[in-house]
Amino acid sequence: MPAPLHPDCLTLLEMIRAAGRQPLETMETGPARAQYAAGRLVLQPPPPDVAEARDLRLPSGIALRLYRPLRSATDHILPCLIFAHGGGWVFGDLATHDHLARSLANASGCAVLAVDYRLAPEHPFPAAIDDYAEAVAHAAANAAALGIDATRLAVGGDSAGGNLAAVAALMARDGALPPLRFQMLLYPVTDMAQGHDSYLRFTTGLPLTAAGMRWFRERYAPQPAYWPDWRASPLRAATLAGTAPAFVLTVGHDPLCDEGRDYARRLEREGVPVAHLHVADLLHGALTMGAIVRPALDLIDAAGLALRRALV
């Protein structure tokens, strides 16, 4: 049985009940996106100041936002995290994860390049990884113009974004993307089959449940033939050996908990340096709920410190 939820998480759940928020699996895509976006104003603290937040675009038209941390000089060449937001490949954009990206930049002393990849169901698998991989390659090829160091690049993201980052780390290992120094996987999706025991433990009463994850999968990777593909399920890659050193965060009240823990164990078993932080009393999505779930702010700092140690 999981540890009891942190009191701040209980407060959050009471707020959700009082607001009459609908379970994700009962909603159509458009209203569900609107509900998710509206939550940002309630759940997240005001965005911290950074030295710069510059909007850019890839040649394909995908929007990016480059953050430079506070107290970084304009001529200072910085290491860079290419960041993929969470939201089940269906939700999320530069705005919903602006606080997290800014906070990671300041905590790490690194630049953060956030990627507004295309969303499902309009753009199902593998569109998101194609866009994210393009952004990683673009960062390396245009490092001088971006003010970043192409030899000190990391990938990272939360939830679905953690899935994209893990896939990108495998691609870099295999030479399909530039070399990476680090991967930051924040409660990542690693197995599209959804067969781990934590899917049986968390079926109701949380912002993300097993039914909610099925709802996301139906939109991003609806065909079972996709699920064994390592680009959808990096846990199913033949080997994880040779990928970049990793920081993996898992939380106890999360249907993704067990697959994230399995990914961290496999990284270690296959010779990849990994720091695995498991927080037993928090729930999925906590990092973007810091106005209510206050321990989330400490976790962002911990992830930023791991990034700083790897790159700065």
JOVENSUL-V343353 format. One record per backbone hydrogen bond with DSSP energy under -1.0 kcal/mol. CO is the residue of the C=O (numbers start at 1). NH is the residue of the N-H. Records with the same first field share a line. If there is no record, write none. Layout:
CO->NH ; NH
//
This chain:
6->10
7->11
8->12
9->13
10->14
11->15
12->16
13->17
14->18
15->19
16->21
23->26
24->27
28->32
29->33
30->34
31->35
32->36
33->37
34->38
35->39
37->40
39->43
40->44
43->291
52->68
54->66
56->64
58->61
62->58
63->116
64->56
65->114
66->54
67->112
68->51 ; 52
69->72
73->76
78->149
79->111
80->154
81->113
82->156
83->115
84->158
87->90 ; 91
89->120
93->97
95->98
97->101
98->102
99->103
100->104
101->105
102->106
103->107
104->108
105->109
111->81
112->67
113->83
114->65
115->117
119->123
124->127
126->130
127->131
128->132
129->133
130->134
131->135
132->136
133->137
134->138
135->139
136->140
137->141
138->142
142->146
143->147 ; 148
147->78
149->152
152->80
153->181
154->82
155->184
156->84
157->186
158->161
159->163 ; 189
160->164
161->165
162->166
163->167
164->168
165->169
166->170
167->171
168->172
169->173
170->174
171->176
172->175
182->155
183->247
184->157
185->249
186->159
190->235
191->194
196->199
197->200 ; 201
198->202
202->210
209->213
210->214
211->215
212->216
213->217
214->218
216->220
217->221
220->125
223->226
226->229
229->232 ; 233
233->236
234->237
240->243
245->183
246->275
247->185
248->277
249->187
250->279
252->254
253->284
254->257
256->260
257->261
258->262
259->263
260->264
261->265
262->266
263->267
264->268
265->269
266->270
267->272
268->271
273->246
275->248
277->250
279->252 ; 282
281->6
282->253
283->286
285->288
286->289
289->292 ; 293
292->294
293->296
294->297
295->299
296->300
297->301
298->302
299->303
300->304
301->305
302->306
303->307
304->308
305->309
306->310
307->311
308->312
//
